[in-house]
């Protein structure tokens, strides 16, 4: 007698047939239980963000909303720069106004960050094709900005008869000024590229004008920062209260940037009126 058990024929012909009951379909049972409303596993759903994170970094809504937030950030920062320029003679002497403008500056840059973040959610930056052994390109643009900024700082220093207070030697002041030009130039050149994506000739022209004006303001601010570099570094280590007051001349030197923000507003406003497929 050929006797079978679960899994195939038996090797013992005298052993009776033994059939074991089928095992329950655990995957199916798990699926049924989940469909009945039980909670899925943690890996099946995204981990919710905390309330402070949701408040500070809200979810993107639309490209137009991000552009509106960016423009509002330009307006807040531009208005701050106008006030600082108008009261530049006694800005530091009014603590309330001085600290208020520092706070609105932080708020303006925060709005710009949120606007660009939301804009990039609907218009992501192009990514380069990844290679097995990628070559790191030299940052030629950044080097050109730093070298050119250092040279412009030196030229301005000579034009002013030595430049500023002369508290820092030239071999510190001029390269530091180049770093300031690099920071300003990189930021506004990136904004110019975003305005160019709108496809408007006027937006592209205004973006270039804003970038060029920012380089001039950055040169003046860079010379001030360079002259105060040693003092600022010392106060950063020893006295932060004095440091905040010492950046007053730098704030005043940066105040003509309100022209740059006005030009950027003109460059980005056409994007609100231009229809975009599915991203509004």
C-alpha positions as CSV (number, residue, x, y, z in Angstrom):
1,X,0.0,0.0,0.0
2,X,1.4,3.3,-1.1
3,X,0.8,5.6,1.9
4,X,1.3,9.4,1.6
5,X,1.8,12.1,4.1
6,X,1.9,15.8,3.7
7,X,4.8,16.7,1.5
8,X,4.9,13.5,-0.7
9,X,5.0,9.7,-0.7
10,X,5.9,7.8,2.4
11,X,9.1,5.8,2.7
12,X,7.3,3.2,4.9
13,X,4.6,1.3,3.0
14,X,3.1,-0.1,6.2
15,X,2.5,3.3,7.8
16,X,-1.1,4.6,7.5
17,X,-1.9,7.7,5.7
18,X,-1.6,10.8,7.9
19,X,-2.8,14.2,6.7
20,X,-2.1,17.3,8.7
21,X,-4.5,20.2,8.5
22,X,-3.3,23.2,6.3
23,X,-1.6,26.0,8.2
24,X,-3.6,29.3,8.3
25,X,-2.8,31.9,5.7
26,X,-1.0,34.3,8.1
27,X,-0.5,36.9,5.4
28,X,-4.1,36.8,4.4
29,X,-5.2,37.0,8.0
30,X,-2.9,39.9,8.6
31,X,-4.4,41.6,5.5
32,X,-7.9,41.0,6.7
33,X,-7.2,42.3,10.2
34,X,-5.6,45.4,8.6
35,X,-8.6,46.0,6.4
36,X,-10.9,45.8,9.3
37,X,-9.4,49.0,10.6
38,X,-6.4,48.0,12.8
39,X,-3.4,50.2,12.7
40,X,-0.7,49.4,10.1
41,X,2.8,48.9,10.9
42,X,5.0,51.9,11.5
43,X,7.0,51.3,8.3
44,X,3.8,51.4,6.2
45,X,3.2,55.1,6.8
46,X,5.4,58.2,7.1
47,X,6.3,59.3,10.5
48,X,4.3,62.4,11.4
49,X,6.3,65.6,12.0
50,X,6.2,67.4,15.3
51,X,4.0,70.5,15.6
52,X,6.9,73.0,15.9
53,X,8.4,71.6,12.7
54,X,5.0,71.8,10.9
55,X,4.7,75.4,12.1
56,X,8.2,76.5,11.1
57,X,8.4,74.4,7.9
58,X,4.8,74.2,6.5
59,X,4.0,71.8,3.7
60,X,4.2,73.3,0.2
61,X,0.8,74.5,-1.3
62,X,1.6,75.7,-4.8
63,X,4.2,77.4,-6.9
64,X,2.3,80.6,-6.8
65,X,2.0,80.5,-3.0
66,X,5.8,80.0,-2.7
67,X,6.4,82.9,-5.1
68,X,4.1,85.1,-3.0
69,X,6.0,84.2,0.2
70,X,9.3,85.0,-1.6
71,X,8.1,88.4,-2.7
72,X,6.8,89.1,0.8
73,X,10.3,88.3,2.1
74,X,11.8,90.7,-0.5
75,X,9.4,93.4,0.6
76,X,10.1,92.9,4.3
77,X,13.8,93.0,3.9
78,X,13.7,95.9,1.4
79,X,11.6,98.0,3.8
80,X,14.0,97.2,6.6
81,X,17.0,98.3,4.4
82,X,15.2,101.6,3.5
83,X,14.6,102.4,7.2
84,X,18.3,101.6,8.0
85,X,19.4,103.8,5.1
86,X,17.3,106.8,6.2
87,X,18.4,106.7,9.8
88,X,22.0,105.6,9.1
89,X,23.5,108.5,11.0
90,X,22.1,107.4,14.4
91,X,20.8,103.9,13.8
92,X,22.9,102.4,16.7
93,X,21.9,105.2,19.1
94,X,18.3,104.0,19.0
95,X,18.4,100.6,20.6
96,X,14.7,99.8,20.0
97,X,14.8,100.7,16.3
98,X,18.2,99.0,15.8
99,X,17.2,95.7,17.4
100,X,13.9,95.8,15.7
101,X,15.5,96.0,12.3
102,X,17.8,93.1,13.1
103,X,14.7,91.1,14.0
104,X,12.9,92.0,10.7
105,X,16.0,91.2,8.8
106,X,16.0,87.6,10.2
107,X,12.2,87.4,9.5
108,X,12.7,88.6,5.9
109,X,15.4,86.0,5.2
110,X,13.2,83.3,6.8
111,X,10.4,84.2,4.4
112,X,12.8,84.1,1.5
113,X,13.9,80.6,2.6
114,X,10.3,79.4,2.9
115,X,9.4,80.8,-0.5
116,X,12.4,79.3,-2.3
117,X,11.8,76.0,-0.6
118,X,8.2,75.9,-1.7
119,X,9.1,77.0,-5.2
120,X,11.6,74.3,-5.6
121,X,9.0,71.7,-4.4
122,X,7.2,72.4,-7.7
123,X,10.3,73.4,-9.8
124,X,13.1,71.1,-8.6
125,X,16.6,72.0,-9.5
126,X,18.1,69.9,-12.3
127,X,20.3,67.0,-11.1
128,X,23.4,65.9,-12.9
129,X,23.9,62.3,-14.0
130,X,25.7,60.4,-11.4
131,X,28.9,58.6,-12.5
132,X,30.7,55.7,-10.9
133,X,33.7,57.9,-10.1
134,X,32.3,61.5,-10.2
135,X,34.8,64.3,-10.7
136,X,34.4,67.2,-8.4
137,X,34.4,70.4,-10.6
138,X,36.4,73.3,-9.4
139,X,34.2,76.1,-8.0
140,X,35.4,78.6,-10.7
141,X,32.5,80.9,-10.2
142,X,33.0,81.1,-6.4
143,X,36.8,81.6,-6.9
144,X,36.2,84.4,-9.4
145,X,33.8,86.1,-7.0
146,X,36.3,85.9,-4.1
147,X,39.3,87.0,-6.1
148,X,37.3,89.8,-7.8
149,X,35.8,90.9,-4.5
150,X,39.2,91.0,-2.9
151,X,40.5,93.2,-5.7
152,X,37.4,95.5,-5.6
153,X,37.9,95.8,-1.8
154,X,41.5,96.8,-2.3
155,X,40.6,99.3,-5.0
156,X,38.0,100.9,-2.8
157,X,40.4,101.0,0.1
158,X,43.0,102.9,-2.1
159,X,40.3,105.2,-3.4
160,X,39.3,106.1,0.2
161,X,43.0,106.8,1.2
162,X,43.6,103.6,3.1
163,X,40.0,102.6,3.8
164,X,37.9,102.8,6.9
165,X,39.5,102.8,10.3
166,X,42.5,100.7,9.3
167,X,42.0,98.6,12.4
168,X,42.9,95.4,10.5
169,X,46.0,95.0,8.2
170,X,45.3,94.9,4.5
171,X,46.2,91.2,4.2
172,X,43.2,90.5,6.5
173,X,40.8,93.2,5.4
174,X,40.9,92.6,1.7
175,X,40.4,88.8,1.6
176,X,37.7,89.2,4.2
177,X,36.0,91.7,1.9
178,X,36.3,89.2,-0.8
179,X,34.4,86.7,1.3
180,X,31.6,89.2,1.8
181,X,31.4,89.8,-1.9
182,X,31.3,86.0,-2.5
183,X,28.5,85.5,0.0
184,X,26.4,88.4,-1.5
185,X,27.2,87.5,-5.0
186,X,26.3,83.8,-4.7
187,X,23.0,84.5,-3.0
188,X,21.8,87.1,-5.5
189,X,23.2,85.2,-8.5
190,X,21.1,82.2,-7.4
191,X,18.0,84.4,-7.2
192,X,18.8,85.8,-10.7
193,X,18.9,82.2,-12.1
194,X,15.5,81.5,-10.5
195,X,14.1,84.7,-12.1
196,X,15.5,83.6,-15.5
197,X,13.4,80.4,-15.2
198,X,10.3,82.5,-15.6
199,X,11.2,83.0,-19.2
200,X,10.6,86.8,-19.2
201,X,13.3,89.0,-20.8
202,X,12.5,91.8,-18.4
203,X,12.8,89.4,-15.4
204,X,16.2,88.3,-16.7
205,X,17.4,91.9,-17.2
206,X,16.2,93.0,-13.7
207,X,17.8,89.9,-12.2
208,X,21.2,90.9,-13.7
209,X,20.8,94.5,-12.6
210,X,20.0,93.3,-9.0
211,X,23.0,91.0,-9.0
212,X,25.3,93.8,-10.3
213,X,24.1,96.3,-7.7
214,X,24.6,93.8,-4.9
215,X,28.2,93.4,-5.9
216,X,28.8,97.1,-5.5
217,X,27.1,97.1,-2.1
218,X,28.9,94.0,-1.0
219,X,32.3,95.7,-1.9
220,X,31.5,98.6,0.5
221,X,30.2,96.3,3.2
222,X,33.2,94.0,2.7
223,X,35.6,96.9,3.3
224,X,33.8,97.7,6.5
225,X,33.8,94.1,7.7
226,X,37.5,93.7,6.7
227,X,38.5,96.8,8.7
228,X,36.6,95.5,11.8
229,X,37.5,91.9,11.3
230,X,40.0,91.7,14.3
231,X,37.7,93.6,16.6
232,X,34.6,91.5,15.6
233,X,36.5,88.3,16.2
234,X,37.7,89.5,19.6
235,X,34.2,90.5,20.7
236,X,32.8,87.3,19.4
237,X,34.9,85.5,21.9
238,X,34.7,87.9,24.8
239,X,31.6,90.1,24.6
240,X,28.6,89.4,22.5
241,X,26.7,92.5,23.7
242,X,29.4,94.7,22.3
243,X,29.5,92.6,19.1
244,X,25.9,93.4,18.3
245,X,26.6,97.1,18.6
246,X,29.8,96.8,16.6
247,X,28.0,95.4,13.5
248,X,26.0,98.7,13.3
249,X,28.4,100.1,10.6
250,X,28.1,96.9,8.6
251,X,24.3,97.1,8.8
252,X,24.4,100.7,7.5
253,X,26.8,99.7,4.7
254,X,24.4,97.0,3.6
255,X,21.3,99.3,3.6
256,X,21.6,100.3,-0.1
257,X,20.5,96.7,-0.8
258,X,16.9,97.9,-0.9
259,X,17.6,98.7,-4.5
260,X,18.5,95.1,-5.1
261,X,15.3,93.8,-3.4
262,X,13.2,96.3,-5.4
263,X,14.7,95.0,-8.6
264,X,14.1,91.4,-7.5
265,X,10.5,92.1,-6.8
266,X,10.2,93.5,-10.4
267,X,11.9,90.4,-11.7
268,X,9.6,87.9,-9.9
269,X,6.2,89.6,-10.1
270,X,5.6,88.6,-13.7
271,X,5.8,85.0,-12.5
272,X,2.5,85.4,-10.6
273,X,0.6,86.4,-13.8
274,X,2.2,83.8,-16.0
275,X,0.2,80.5,-16.3
276,X,2.0,77.3,-15.5
277,X,0.7,73.8,-16.2
278,X,-0.5,72.1,-13.0
279,X,1.7,73.9,-10.6
280,X,-0.4,76.8,-9.6
